[in-house]
Amino acid sequence: MKNNNLKQKIMKKNMGKVDKMLRLIVAMIIGVLYFNNSIHGVLGTILIVLAIVFVITSFVRFCPLYLPFGMNTCDNKAEK
């Protein structure tokens, strides 16, 4: 039971709608630039990995980097 409470506390939604949309837009732009060969090489690989992370965190609505800073971009209590 204690492990389940810890998981709920850690995976609590901390990303609002605006943050989610911005991440998806940035991920799409990076994807288009990558597949048009505007960015390539090591930079292209790093940016495409970042875009994948942005898409995953957008759908989960949880960003682990927000935890140490206590950030929460949710608009209201209903989104949590």
SULQUIUR-V820513 format. One record per residue. N is the residue number from 0. OMEGA is omega in radians with two decimals (* if undefined). D_LAST is the distance of its C-alpha to the last C-alpha in Angstrom with 2 decimals. Layout:
n=N omega=OMEGA d_last=D_LAST
n=N omega=OMEGA d_last=D_LAST
//
This chain:
n=0 omega=-3.11 d_last=21.20
n=1 omega=3.13 d_last=20.65
n=2 omega=3.12 d_last=20.00
n=3 omega=3.11 d_last=17.23
n=4 omega=3.12 d_last=15.44
n=5 omega=3.13 d_last=15.98
n=6 omega=3.12 d_last=14.58
n=7 omega=-3.14 d_last=11.27
n=8 omega=-3.10 d_last=11.21
n=9 omega=-3.05 d_last=12.43
n=10 omega=3.12 d_last=10.42
n=11 omega=-3.12 d_last=6.88
n=12 omega=3.13 d_last=5.31
n=13 omega=-3.10 d_last=7.12
n=14 omega=-3.13 d_last=8.72
n=15 omega=-3.09 d_last=8.98
n=16 omega=-3.12 d_last=11.38
n=17 omega=3.11 d_last=14.39
n=18 omega=3.13 d_last=14.03
n=19 omega=-3.11 d_last=13.68
n=20 omega=3.11 d_last=16.74
n=21 omega=3.12 d_last=18.72
n=22 omega=3.13 d_last=18.45
n=23 omega=3.12 d_last=19.59
n=24 omega=3.12 d_last=22.39
n=25 omega=3.13 d_last=23.58
n=26 omega=3.12 d_last=23.61
n=27 omega=3.12 d_last=25.66
n=28 omega=3.11 d_last=28.04
n=29 omega=3.13 d_last=28.61
n=30 omega=3.13 d_last=29.23
n=31 omega=3.13 d_last=31.73
n=32 omega=-3.14 d_last=33.49
n=33 omega=-3.08 d_last=33.73
n=34 omega=2.99 d_last=35.16
n=35 omega=-3.12 d_last=37.55
n=36 omega=3.03 d_last=38.81
n=37 omega=3.02 d_last=38.06
n=38 omega=-3.10 d_last=36.41
n=39 omega=-3.14 d_last=37.86
n=40 omega=-3.10 d_last=38.87
n=41 omega=3.12 d_last=36.84
n=42 omega=3.12 d_last=34.82
n=43 omega=3.13 d_last=34.04
n=44 omega=3.13 d_last=32.96
n=45 omega=-3.12 d_last=30.67
n=46 omega=3.12 d_last=29.08
n=47 omega=3.05 d_last=28.66
n=48 omega=3.08 d_last=26.94
n=49 omega=3.12 d_last=24.60
n=50 omega=3.11 d_last=23.98
n=51 omega=3.10 d_last=23.19
n=52 omega=3.10 d_last=20.67
n=53 omega=-3.14 d_last=19.06
n=54 omega=-3.13 d_last=18.92
n=55 omega=-3.13 d_last=17.50
n=56 omega=3.10 d_last=14.69
n=57 omega=-3.12 d_last=13.97
n=58 omega=3.13 d_last=13.79
n=59 omega=-3.10 d_last=11.71
n=60 omega=3.11 d_last=9.37
n=61 omega=3.09 d_last=10.14
n=62 omega=-3.11 d_last=13.09
n=63 omega=3.12 d_last=15.06
n=64 omega=3.11 d_last=17.09
n=65 omega=-3.06 d_last=14.40
n=66 omega=-3.09 d_last=14.47
n=67 omega=-3.11 d_last=18.06
n=68 omega=-3.14 d_last=17.64
n=69 omega=-3.11 d_last=14.51
n=70 omega=3.09 d_last=13.16
n=71 omega=-3.11 d_last=9.75
n=72 omega=3.08 d_last=10.16
n=73 omega=-3.08 d_last=6.97
n=74 omega=-3.12 d_last=8.92
n=75 omega=-3.09 d_last=7.49
n=76 omega=-3.09 d_last=5.55
n=77 omega=-3.12 d_last=5.60
n=78 omega=-3.07 d_last=3.82
n=79 omega=* d_last=0.00
//
